[in-house]
Amino acid sequence: MVVAFAIVIILCLAFIHGCHCEGLFNMAAALHTAKDAASGIVGPGVKAFSVLEHGAKPDGKTDSSISFRRTFEAACNFHGNAMMVIPGGVFLIGPVLFSGPCFNPSLLIIQVNGTVKAQPNMGYYGGGGEDDIDWITFQAIDGLILTGHGTFHGQGSKVWRFNGCSRKSNCARLPATLKFIKVTHAIIRGIKSIDPKGFHIMISMSRNFRFFKVDLRAPGNSPNTDGIHMSKSDLVKISKTIIATGDDCVSMIHGSTNISINKVICGPGHGFSIGSLGHYDDEADVSGIIVKNCSLRETKNGVRIKTYKTNSPSKAWGIIFQDLIMTRVRNPIIIDQEYGNKKHSRSSKVRISDVHYINIRGTSTSKVAVDLLCSASNPCRGIHIDNVNLQYAGPQNDNLPFSSSCRNAKVAYRGFQSPPPCR
C-alpha cells in the first residue's frame, strides 16, 4: 500500500508526463514548459495540432472559427501530450468555445504566434443583450498553457459606442476577449491583447492561475475594458505584466481569494480595484489579496475598495497594498462604500477589515489623496497605514490643503505620513 501511494505521488509531481493531482501542481515546471512552448520547443512526445491543418486561413479575411474549434477538439481529445498551434499570420474568428474535459495526460498547450482578430459585427455575439457570449471562452479544463508571442485583437473600437455603462449601472457588458470558466491549473504567458470589445480577460469559478509577462492594451477612454476581471476564483497570481486600458487594470469581485499581483505596470486605467461588492445576493467573501511592487501611471484611481449601498452582506478582509509607486494618480488610496448611488439612505452591508497600506509613494492629482468613506452601519476596522509619502501634483486652482479624509473608519498610522493623517 505504501509503495503504491509513493508511486502515485511521484507520477503526479512529474505532471508534464503524468496526471493532474489537486495540490501537487508544479507551477515552476509548468512555467518553464510555457516559456519553451512559446518558441516551439517541446518534447518528442508532444503532438502538434495546427489550425492550418483544419482549414484556417491566415489572410485576416476568411472566418476560421470552425477550424479553430475543430483543432482544439482534436488536441483536447487526443490521449497523449498535445499542443494546439496558431502560427504566424492573421486569423479572423467569431466567438468560439473551447470546452473540456480534455484527455491529455499533461497540460494542454496552446501556442499563439500569429494574430487572432475578432469578428467586429456584434451580431456574431448576440447583438447586445444580457445573454451575449464572449469571444474566446475556455471552459471546464484541468491543466492549460496559453503561451506564445501572438496577439488577440478584439477590434473593440468598432463597437465601444454601443457600451451603455456610463449611463446606467445595470448595463449589458460587451464580449470579453478571453474568458476562463471552471478552469484549473492554468498558465497564461507572453500573449498580448489589444482593443477588446469588453474586458481583456475574465476569470470565474477557476483555481490556480498564473499570468506572466502578459501585455493588455486599449485606449484610456475605451469603456469597460478591464484588464483582468475575476470572480469566484482562488489562487491567482499576476506578475511582470503591463496593463494600459480604459477601466480597472485588475478588478476582483465577490469570491476572489488568495490573489497576488506583483510587478505590474498599470496605466492608463482605473487602478487596482476590489469590487464592486454587495451588488448581488449571497456574495462570497473577498480575502487574501496582495498588491505589491507595482507602479501606477496617470490612473483614475490607485488602489480602491468599492461597495454598493445595498442590503447584501459579505466581507472583504486580509488585504495588503505594499511597495507601490504612483505617478500623477487621482484618488491614490480610496475606500468607497457609497459606490453607485451616494444619495441612497441605506448603508453598505459589506464589512471591510484588516486592510494594510504599506510603503506607498509618488504623486497625486487629488487634494484628498487618502479617502476612506466607509459604511455607517458597518465601519471599516483594522485599517493600517504605514509609511505613505504622496505629494500633490495637480492644478493649483484653489487653497484647499493636501489632506486625508476618513468617515466611519478606524485607522492606525505608523511611520511617515503625507498627506497628514485624519484627525
N, C-alpha and C positions, 0 to 999 in steps of 0.2 A: 504493500500500500504506500509506504513512504517513498520507495523508488519511483513508483508510478506518478505520484504527486510531483516529485522533483523533475521528472521528465516534462510534465505539463508546464511547469514554471519556466524551464529552460526554453521550451518551444515558444512560449508566449513572449518572453523577453526578446527573442530573436524575431520580432514581429515582421520584419521585412520578408521573412521566409515562412512565417507561421501565422497563428491565429491572432485575433484581436481579443484581448482579455482586459476587462474593466480594471483600471488601477495599475496596469503593468505596461501601458503605452509608453514607448521610449521616444520622447519628444526630440531629444538631441539627435538620435539616429535618423528620425524622420525628417528633421530639418536638413541634415546632410544629404539625404536622398532627394529632397526637393531642390536643393542647390544643383546637384549633379543632373537631375532630370531636366532642369531648365535648359541645359546645353545638350541634351540628348544622351547623357552618359547614364546608362542603366545596365544592369546585369544581363548576362546572356539568357537568363530565364524569363525575361520580360517581353511579352508580345506586344508590338505596336499596332494600333488601330487608327489609321489616318482617315480624316474626314474626306480626303480626296478619293479614297478607295470606295467610298459610299456615295459619290456623286457630287460632292460640294464643289462649287466653282469660286476660285479666288479672284473674281473680277469686280466685286463690290456692287454688282447689279442683280445677279441671279439669286433668288431666295434659296438658301441652303438649309432651311430649318429641318426638313425631313432627313437630310443627310447627316446633320449633327445628331439628331435623336437616334438614328439607326447606328451611328458609330458608337455612341455612348452605350446603347443596349448591347451591342456586340462585345464591347470591352467589359461591361458590368457583368454580363452573363458568362464570361469566359472562366472556366475552372482552372485558372492559373494566374500568374502575375501579369498585369495588363497596364498599358498606357494608351490613352486616347491622345492623338496628335492633331493639333491645329497649326499647320505650318505657315510660313510666310505668305503674304497675300492679304487681300481684303475680302472678308466673307460677310454677306448680308443675311441676317436671320431675323425672324419674328420671335414671339415667345416660345420657349422650349422648356420642357420639364425633364430633368434628369433624375429619375426615381429609382431607389433601391427597393429591397436589399440587393447587394451585389454578391457574387460568388467567388470573388478573388480571395486567395489566402493571405494576401498582403494588401497594403493600402492601394486603392485605385489612383493612378497618376493621370492627371490631365495636363498636358503640356501645351501652352499657348504661346506661340511666337509670331503669329500673324495679328491682324486687326479684325476684330469682330464688330460689325456695325449693326445697330438695331433698326428694324423697320420703323420709319418715322411716323407712319399713319396710326393714330390712336385706335382706329377700327380693328387693328390686329389684337388689341389688348382689352377690348370690352367697351371702349368708347367713352369712359369717364364716369362709371358708376361705382357703387360700393363693392360689386363683385369683380372688379377689374383684376387681371392677372399680371404678374410681374414678368420681366423679360426672361431672365435665365434663372430657373429655380432648381436647387439641389435638395432632394428630399429623401429621408429615411436611408441614409448612407452611413455605414460604420467604417471609417478609415478612408480619408480622401486627401490627396495632394493636388492643389491647383497652383501651377507654377509656370514660369517662363518669363519672356521679355515682351510679351504681347500686350495688346490694348483692347479694352472693351469700350466702344464709343456708343453712348446712348442716344445721340442726336437729339438731346433734350431741348436745344434752342428752338426747335420747330414746334414744340408743344407747351413750353412753360407758360404761354399766355392763357392756357386752359386751367392753370392752377388757381383755385379759389381760396386758398388757406389764409391769405391776407385779409379776406373779407369775413370769413366765418371759421370758427374753431372746429366744427364737425365736418370738415371738408373731406372729399374723397381724394386720397393721395394718388399721385401718378406712379406708374410702374417703376419699381426698383431695378437697377441693373443686375445685381446678383442677390439672390435670396437663398438662405440656408435654413431649412426647417427640419427638425429631428435628425440633425447630422451630428455625429460624434467623432472625435479623434481626427481633426482636420487641420491642414496647414495651407495657408494662402500666402504665397511668396512671389515677390517680384513683379506682379501684374500691375497694370495701370488702368484706371477708369476715368473716362472723360465725358463730361456733359451728360449725366444721367437725366432721364425724364423726372424721376423722383429721387429716392435715396440711391447712393452708390452701392452700399452693401447693407443687407438686412439679415439679422440672425434671430431665430426664435426657436424655443424648445430644443436647444442644442447644448453640447457639452464638450469641453476640452478642445478649444480652438486656439490657433496661433497665427497671427498676422505679422509678417516680417517683410520689411522693405517694400511695402505697398505704396502706390502713388495715386491719390484720388484728387481730381481737379475739375472745377467748374467755376464760372464767374461768381464774384462776390454777391451779385444781385440775383442769382438764379434761385427760384423759390423752392423751399423744402428739399433741398439737395443735401440732406445729412450725409456725412461721410460713412460712418459705421453706426448703425442703429440696432440696438439689441434689446430683447425682452425674454424672460423666462429661460435664461441661459446661464450656465455656470462654467467657471474656469476658462475665461477668455483672456488672452494676452496679446496686446498690440504693441509692437516695438519697431523702432527705426523706420517710421512711416511718415509720409508727407500728406497732409490733408489741406487743400485750399479749395473752399467751396462756399455755397450760399447760405448754409444753415449750420447746425451743430457739427463740429468736427467728429465728435463721438457723442452719442446720446444713449443713455442707459435708463430704461423704464422698468416697469414692475417685473419682479422676479429675476433681476440681474444680480448675480452673486459671484464673488471671487473674481473680480475683473482687475487686470493690471494693464496700465497704459504707461509706457516708458519710452523716452527719447522720441517723442512725436512732435513734429513741427505743424502747428495749426495756424491757419490764416491765409486769406481772409476766411471769415466764417463767424459762427456764434459761440465758439469756445467749446469747452467740455461740459456737458450737461447731464445731471441726474434728474430725470423727469422728462415730461410732466408726470407726476404721480397723483393718485387719487382721482383719476379720470373714469375708472371702471369699478364695478362692484367686485369685492373679494380679490383685490390685488395682492399678489405675493410681495413679501418684503424685498428691499434692496439692501445688500450688505457686502462688506469686504471689498470696497472699491479703493484702488490706489492709483493716483495720477502723479507721476514722478519724472523728474528730469526732462520736462517738456518746455517748449517755447511757444508763445502765442504772439502773433504779429497783427496789429490793427484789426482785432476781432471785436464783434459787438458786445460780447461778454467774455469773461475769463473763465473762472470755474463757478458753475451755477448749480444750485439745487432748486427745483421749482415744483410746486404742488398746486392743485386746484382747490378752490374753496367749496368742497363737496362733503357729503357725509360718508364717503368711502374711507374706512380706516385701514392704515397699514403703517409700516415703519421703514425708516431709512437710517442705517446706523453702521458704525465701523468704516468711516470714510477718511481717507488721507489725501491731501493735496500738498505735495512736497517738492522743493527744489525746482520752482517754476520761474521762468523769465518772461516778463510781459513787456511788449513794446507797443506803446500807444494803444492800449486796450481800454475800451469802455466797460465800465462795471467789472473791474478785475475780480472782486470777491463778492458774490451775491447769493443770498437765500431769499427766494420769493415764494411765500406761501399764500399769496393772493393772485397767483398767475391766472390769466384768462378773464377774470371779472372782479376787479377790486371793489366794485360798488355792492357786491352781494353781501347781505348781512351776516350770513353764517361764516364760520371759520373752518380752516382745513382740519381734517381728522388724521392727517399723516403726522406721525411722531418722528422728529429728527433728533438724533443724539449721537454723541461720540464722533464728532467731526473735527479733524485736525488740519490747520493751515500752517505749514512749516517752511520757512526759508523761501518766501515769495518776494521777488524784487522786479523793478522795472519802472515803466511809466504808465500813467492813467490819463485818459482824456475826460474822465468824470471827476467832478469835485468831490463827490461821495464815492470813494474808492472801495470802501468796505461797507456793504449794505445788507444788513441781516434783518429781514422782515419775516418774522415767524408767526405761527398761529397763536391767536389769543387763547384758545381753549386747549391747545397742546404746545406750550412753549418749547423752543429748542433748548436742549440740555447737553452739557458736556461739550460745548464749543471751545476749542483751544486755538489760540492764535499766537504763533511763536516765530518771532523774527520776520516781520514784514517791512520791507523797505520799498515803498512806492512813491514816486514823485509825480507831481502834476505836470502834464504836457499838453493841456488843452487850450482852448481860446481864453484870452484874458478879457472877458466881456462883462464881468461882474466882480463884486467884492466878497463873494462867499468864500469861506475858508475851505481848505482841503481837509476832509473830515471822514469820520466813520458814523454810521447810523445803525442803531440796534433797537429793535422792538420785539418784546416777548422772547428774548434770548439771554441765556445765562452763559457769559463768556469769561474765560480765564486767559489772561495775557502773560506772555513771557518774552524777554529779550527786547530788541529794538522794535519800535512801532512807528511807522509812518504810512498812512495818516495817524494822528493821535487816536488812542483807544476811545471807545464810547464811555461816557461818564454816567 
